[in-house]
Amino acid sequence: MGKYFGTDGFRGEANKTLTFEHAVKIGRFLGWYYGARENKKAKVVIGKDTRRSSYMFEYALCTGLMASGADAYIMHVTTTPSVAYITRVDDFDCGIMISASHNPYYDNGIKLLNGHGEKMDEETILKVEEYIDGKIEVPVAERHEIGRTVDYVAGRNRYIGFLISLSKYGFKGKKVGLDVANGAAWQIAKGVYEALGAKVYVMNDEPDGYNINTDCGSTHIEHLQKFVVEKGLDVGFAFDGDADRCLCVDEKGNVVTGDHVLYIYGLYMKERGKLLNNKVVTTVMSNFGLYKALDRVGIEYEKTKVGDKYVYENMVKTGNRIGGEQSGHTIFLKYETTGDGIVTSLKLMEVMLAKEKPMSELAAPVVFYPQVLKNVRVKSKPDAQNDPDVQAAVKRVADELGDSGRILVRESGTEPVIRVMVEADTNEICEKYVDSVIEVIKAKGHLA
């Protein structure tokens, strides 16, 4: 990770951590960089979510791009995966999404995508950061070389057509709830489901610039749970602010997480001979119950670091076709380069209709193990993590748990914190083992 950009873009409080000057500079560099590299006028596509500050950042980025000679194609309010899709299929040099995902409205972010719709490579990101810090000079465009903006709502419409084309079934007769989080999916998701014939019940679809993710969407799934039961719906789907993640609620009001999605669709692929390598890709934070369920049906799995970026890298490298995070970032490699909440919901609908089973029955084999996670503030993360006595304590817990649970000790990527997590048959067992490791960290003097 660089100075400004993390694993999911440059994110921070608008005009405090992430300013409009940053956005202008990002546009300035990208407009020049891709134009000079290809020796032509660069084409960049931009999307944004519904935050009030997204409009400011959109204009700032466009100003920077045009000043460097690039043409900026504006998709307006749209989802992160739609920008990734259009960047790839319409042959743009790069794509930019303005969003802070599930964060509150006063935060925002700038996500950069390469011409394949993938998260931009570290080398280019570092060059952007060098320009922000004044270490690189970029010329301004003059006369006929100055760029322009292009209204590109057609790109969003093309993406909607792509989503509709993914469904093998019509949804007539199905009652579907959608919590669009007052965010980027607020128009797109409803349109797709209505086009496929579903009776759609939408909540949190009145964005005002301030209410994105506020007590709604995938980070507040309890409202959709209640909504599905009260309305007697067949299923419900909740998205986050930029709609790259999706959580589900079954007809009984139970939450269906990203781990459940990996099991449900992974098994569906295996049954049809489509699960190449017979593997799904998880992160280390997937619940132990998922692995037990996958073991029972003979599906193998790989574990990556936390972050959909690492899941995607594994899939590209190995050819594994499905992967994701418990939080609802699910990647179907055949169709996408990033998590797409609406695609995830459509794929779950496909399994329901193909197997003629309710969502509760499809998800039932994944029984989550109780989990206790505690954060320990330390002086040095590497020293605490690599301490022989701490490692011995972790091994002792792992040996005692055997096949009935697991322990995970990892460093936080953003804080001076070691995370100690145990999954086991009961919360009491989890607490006991987590505390036993923390006591060793404390006794060795690692606490901050």
Rosetta blueprint (number, residue, H / E / L):
1 M L
2 G L
3 K L
4 Y L
5 F E
6 G E
7 T L
8 D L
9 G E
10 F E
11 R E
12 G E
13 E E
14 A E
15 N L
16 K L
17 T L
18 L E
19 T L
20 F H
21 E H
22 H H
23 A H
24 V H
25 K H
26 I H
27 G H
28 R H
29 F H
30 L H
31 G H
32 W H
33 Y H
34 Y H
35 G H
36 A H
37 R H
38 E H
39 N L
40 K L
41 K L
42 A L
43 K E
44 V E
45 V E
46 I E
47 G E
48 K E
49 D L
50 T L
51 R L
52 R H
53 S H
54 S H
55 Y H
56 M H
57 F H
58 E H
59 Y H
60 A H
61 L H
62 C H
63 T H
64 G H
65 L H
66 M H
67 A H
68 S L
69 G L
70 A L
71 D E
72 A E
73 Y E
74 I E
75 M E
76 H E
77 V E
78 T L
79 T L
80 T H
81 P H
82 S H
83 V H
84 A H
85 Y H
86 I H
87 T H
88 R H
89 V H
90 D L
91 D L
92 F L
93 D L
94 C E
95 G E
96 I E
97 M E
98 I E
99 S L
100 A L
101 S L
102 H L
103 N L
104 P L
105 Y L
106 Y L
107 D E
108 N E
109 G E
110 I E
111 K E
112 L E
113 L E
114 N L
115 G L
116 H L
117 G L
118 E L
119 K E
120 M L
121 D L
122 E H
123 E H
124 T H
125 I H
126 L H
127 K H
128 V H
129 E H
130 E H
131 Y H
132 I H
133 D L
134 G L
135 K L
136 I L
137 E L
138 V L
139 P L
140 V L
141 A L
142 E L
143 R H
144 H H
145 E H
146 I L
147 G L
148 R L
149 T E
150 V E
151 D E
152 Y L
153 V H
154 A H
155 G H
156 R H
157 N H
158 R H
159 Y H
160 I H
161 G H
162 F H
163 L H
164 I H
165 S H
166 L H
167 S L
168 K L
169 Y L
170 G L
171 F L
172 K L
173 G L
174 K L
175 K E
176 V E
177 G E
178 L E
179 D E
180 V L
181 A L
182 N L
183 G L
184 A L
185 A L
186 W L
187 Q L
188 I H
189 A H
190 K H
191 G H
192 V H
193 Y H
194 E H
195 A H
196 L L
197 G L
198 A L
199 K E
200 V E
201 Y E
202 V E
203 M E
204 N L
205 D L
206 E L
207 P L
208 D L
209 G L
210 Y L
211 N L
212 I L
213 N L
214 T L
215 D L
216 C L
217 G H
218 S H
219 T H
220 H H
221 I L
222 E H
223 H H
224 L H
225 Q H
226 K H
227 F H
228 V H
229 V H
230 E H
231 K H
232 G L
233 L L
234 D L
235 V E
236 G E
237 F E
238 A E
239 F E
240 D L
241 G L
242 D L
243 A L
244 D L
245 R L
246 C E
247 L E
248 C E
249 V E
250 D L
251 E L
252 K L
253 G L
254 N L
255 V E
256 V E
257 T L
258 G H
259 D H
260 H H
261 V H
262 L H
263 Y H
264 I H
265 Y H
266 G H
267 L H
268 Y H
269 M H
270 K H
271 E H
272 R L
273 G L
274 K L
275 L L
276 L H
277 N H
278 N H
279 K E
280 V E
281 V E
282 T E
283 T E
284 V L
285 M L
286 S L
287 N L
288 F H
289 G H
290 L H
291 Y H
292 K H
293 A H
294 L H
295 D H
296 R H
297 V L
298 G L
299 I L
300 E E
301 Y E
302 E E
303 K E
304 T E
305 K L
306 V L
307 G L
308 D H
309 K H
310 Y H
311 V H
312 Y H
313 E H
314 N H
315 M H
316 V H
317 K H
318 T H
319 G L
320 N L
321 R L
322 I E
323 G E
324 G E
325 E L
326 Q L
327 S L
328 G L
329 H L
330 T E
331 I E
332 F E
333 L L
334 K L
335 Y L
336 E L
337 T L
338 T L
339 G L
340 D L
341 G H
342 I H
343 V H
344 T H
345 S H
346 L H
347 K H
348 L H
349 M H
350 E H
351 V H
352 M H
353 L H
354 A H
355 K H
356 E L
357 K L
358 P L
359 M H
360 S H
361 E H
362 L H
363 A H
364 A L
365 P L
366 V L
367 V L
368 F L
369 Y L
370 P L
371 Q E
372 V E
373 L E
374 K E
375 N E
376 V E
377 R E
378 V E
379 K L
380 S L
381 K H
382 P H
383 D H
384 A H
385 Q H
386 N H
387 D L
388 P H
389 D H
390 V H
391 Q H
392 A H
393 A H
394 V H
395 K H
396 R H
397 V H
398 A H
399 D H
400 E H
401 L H
402 G H
403 D H
404 S H
405 G L
406 R E
407 I E
408 L E
409 V E
410 R E
411 E E
412 S L
413 G L
414 T L
415 E L
416 P L
417 V E
418 I E
419 R E
420 V E
421 M E
422 V E
423 E E
424 A L
425 D L
426 T L
427 N H
428 E H
429 I H
430 C H
431 E H
432 K H
433 Y H
434 V H
435 D H
436 S H
437 V H
438 I H
439 E H
440 V H
441 I H
442 K H
443 A H
444 K L
445 G L
446 H L
447 L E
448 A L
